[in-house]
Amino acid sequence: MIFIRQTSAAVVLVTLTLSFHCAGMAVVIAWARPRFAPEVLRLGAMRSAILVMRLMTAFIGLHVLEILLWAGFYRWLCFTSWESAFYFSAASYATVGYGDVVPPWTWRTLGPVESIIGVLMCGLSASFLFAVVSRLVDREAWASDTAITVAGDTTPGTKVRGGEAARRGTSTVSIS
């Protein structure tokens, strides 16, 4: 009976964590997509750095919310204080696992489950940030290797005009 209860709690918490993370990633993607519009050739070093900082801040906030989800469960059934619940949850999520605060014997298997899901969610966030940085570097390299745009301006944030130049194929709009 204890195993079924632990497994049920783990399934619910993992499902909620995955749902939060996927929803958060969808929001971040929707927010970041206009920054990668085809007509924006390059953002420049400063704008790129600010974009990456904003994305990292969003992911840190998302991970804190996921830690709070698990901490809420621990506070409900395992610990008497929010501080202990959050501390144990953060240590487990980040796979630190000091061992100075431990849940009751009945719920001790949730720590490793949270560690596994924490590694996966951090890996997903890191891979997303890697993809964004790769895209930014590729755009900067592509824009610097490309001739002058239709408007004759390659400053950061330059938008390329479409119209006749795009139909002739002399526009530098297409960035994959």
C-alpha positions as CSV (number, residue, x, y, z in Angstrom):
1,M,0.0,0.0,0.0
2,I,2.9,2.4,0.8
3,F,4.5,1.7,-2.6
4,I,1.2,2.5,-4.4
5,R,0.9,5.7,-2.5
6,Q,4.5,6.7,-3.3
7,T,4.2,5.8,-6.9
8,S,0.9,7.7,-7.3
9,A,2.4,10.8,-5.7
10,A,5.5,10.5,-7.9
11,V,3.4,10.1,-11.1
12,V,1.3,13.2,-10.2
13,L,4.3,15.3,-9.3
14,V,6.3,14.3,-12.4
15,T,3.3,14.9,-14.6
16,L,2.7,18.4,-13.1
17,T,6.5,19.2,-13.4
18,L,6.5,18.2,-17.0
19,S,3.4,20.2,-17.7
20,F,4.8,23.3,-16.0
21,H,8.0,23.0,-17.9
22,C,6.4,22.4,-21.3
23,A,4.0,25.3,-20.8
24,G,6.8,27.5,-19.6
25,M,8.9,26.6,-22.7
26,A,6.0,27.3,-24.9
27,V,5.6,30.8,-23.4
28,V,9.4,31.5,-23.7
29,I,9.3,30.3,-27.4
30,A,6.3,32.5,-28.2
31,W,8.1,35.5,-26.5
32,A,11.4,34.8,-28.2
33,R,10.1,34.0,-31.7
34,P,9.8,37.6,-32.9
35,R,13.5,38.2,-32.1
36,F,14.3,35.5,-34.7
37,A,12.1,36.9,-37.4
38,P,13.6,36.4,-40.9
39,E,13.7,40.1,-41.6
40,V,15.9,40.8,-38.6
41,L,19.4,40.0,-39.8
42,R,21.3,40.4,-36.6
43,L,20.8,41.6,-33.1
44,G,24.3,42.6,-32.3
45,A,26.4,41.6,-29.3
46,M,24.6,43.6,-26.7
47,R,21.0,42.7,-27.8
48,S,22.0,39.1,-28.1
49,A,23.5,39.1,-24.6
50,I,20.3,40.7,-23.2
51,L,18.2,38.2,-25.0
52,V,20.1,35.3,-23.5
53,M,20.0,36.8,-20.0
54,R,16.2,37.2,-20.3
55,L,15.9,33.6,-21.4
56,M,18.1,32.4,-18.6
57,T,16.1,34.4,-16.1
58,A,12.8,33.0,-17.4
59,F,14.2,29.4,-17.1
60,I,15.5,30.1,-13.5
61,G,12.0,31.3,-12.6
62,L,10.5,28.2,-14.2
63,H,12.8,25.9,-12.2
64,V,12.0,27.7,-9.0
65,L,8.3,27.2,-9.6
66,E,8.9,23.5,-10.2
67,I,10.9,23.3,-7.0
68,L,8.1,25.1,-5.2
69,L,5.6,22.5,-6.6
70,W,7.6,19.7,-5.0
71,A,8.2,21.7,-1.8
72,G,4.4,22.2,-1.5
73,F,4.0,18.4,-1.5
74,Y,6.8,18.0,1.0
75,R,5.3,20.7,3.2
76,W,1.9,19.0,3.0
77,L,3.0,15.5,3.9
78,C,6.7,15.5,5.1
79,F,7.9,18.6,6.8
80,T,6.6,21.0,9.4
81,S,8.2,24.1,7.9
82,W,8.3,25.7,4.4
83,E,12.0,26.3,4.8
84,S,12.8,22.6,5.3
85,A,10.5,21.6,2.5
86,F,12.0,24.1,0.1
87,Y,15.5,23.3,1.1
88,F,15.0,19.6,0.6
89,S,13.3,20.1,-2.7
90,A,15.9,22.4,-4.0
91,A,18.7,20.1,-2.9
92,S,17.0,17.2,-4.5
93,Y,16.0,19.0,-7.7
94,A,19.6,20.2,-8.2
95,T,20.9,16.7,-7.3
96,V,23.0,18.1,-4.4
97,G,21.3,15.9,-1.8
98,Y,23.2,17.0,1.3
99,G,21.3,14.6,3.5
100,D,21.0,16.9,6.5
101,V,17.3,17.2,6.0
102,V,15.5,14.0,5.1
103,P,11.8,13.2,4.6
104,P,10.0,10.6,6.6
105,W,10.8,7.0,5.7
106,T,7.5,6.6,3.9
107,W,8.4,9.4,1.3
108,R,12.1,9.0,1.0
109,T,11.9,7.6,-2.6
110,L,10.6,10.9,-3.9
111,G,14.0,12.6,-3.4
112,P,15.6,10.5,-6.2
113,V,12.6,10.9,-8.4
114,E,12.8,14.7,-8.0
115,S,16.5,14.5,-8.8
116,I,15.9,12.6,-12.0
117,I,13.2,15.0,-13.2
118,G,15.4,18.0,-12.1
119,V,18.3,16.8,-14.2
120,L,16.0,16.3,-17.2
121,M,14.4,19.7,-16.9
122,C,17.7,21.5,-16.5
123,G,19.1,19.6,-19.5
124,L,16.1,20.6,-21.5
125,S,16.6,24.3,-20.5
126,A,20.3,24.1,-21.3
127,S,19.7,22.5,-24.7
128,F,17.2,25.3,-25.5
129,L,19.7,28.0,-24.5
130,F,22.4,26.2,-26.5
131,A,20.1,26.3,-29.6
132,V,19.4,30.0,-29.1
133,V,23.0,30.9,-28.7
134,S,23.9,28.7,-31.8
135,R,21.3,30.5,-33.8
136,L,22.5,33.9,-32.7
137,V,26.1,33.1,-33.5
138,D,25.1,31.7,-36.9
139,R,23.1,34.8,-37.7
140,E,26.0,37.1,-36.7
141,A,28.4,35.0,-38.9
142,W,26.0,34.9,-41.8
143,A,25.2,38.6,-41.6
144,S,28.9,39.5,-41.5
145,D,29.7,37.2,-44.5
146,T,26.8,38.5,-46.5
147,A,27.0,41.6,-48.7
148,I,25.2,44.8,-47.9
149,T,21.4,44.4,-47.5
150,V,18.9,45.9,-49.9
151,A,18.7,49.0,-47.8
152,G,22.5,49.2,-47.6
153,D,22.5,49.1,-43.8
154,T,23.9,46.2,-41.7
155,T,23.7,47.7,-38.3
156,P,22.3,45.5,-35.5
157,G,18.5,45.1,-35.7
158,T,18.5,46.1,-39.4
159,K,15.4,44.9,-41.2
160,V,15.6,43.9,-44.9
161,R,13.1,45.3,-47.3
162,G,11.1,42.8,-49.4
163,G,9.4,43.8,-52.6
164,E,11.3,43.8,-55.9
165,A,14.7,43.1,-54.5
166,A,13.3,40.0,-52.8
167,R,11.7,38.7,-56.0
168,R,15.0,39.2,-57.9
169,G,16.8,37.2,-55.3
170,T,19.1,40.0,-54.2
171,S,17.6,40.4,-50.8
172,T,19.2,38.7,-47.8
173,V,15.9,37.8,-46.1
174,S,16.1,34.0,-46.0
175,I,17.8,32.8,-42.8
176,S,16.9,29.2,-41.9
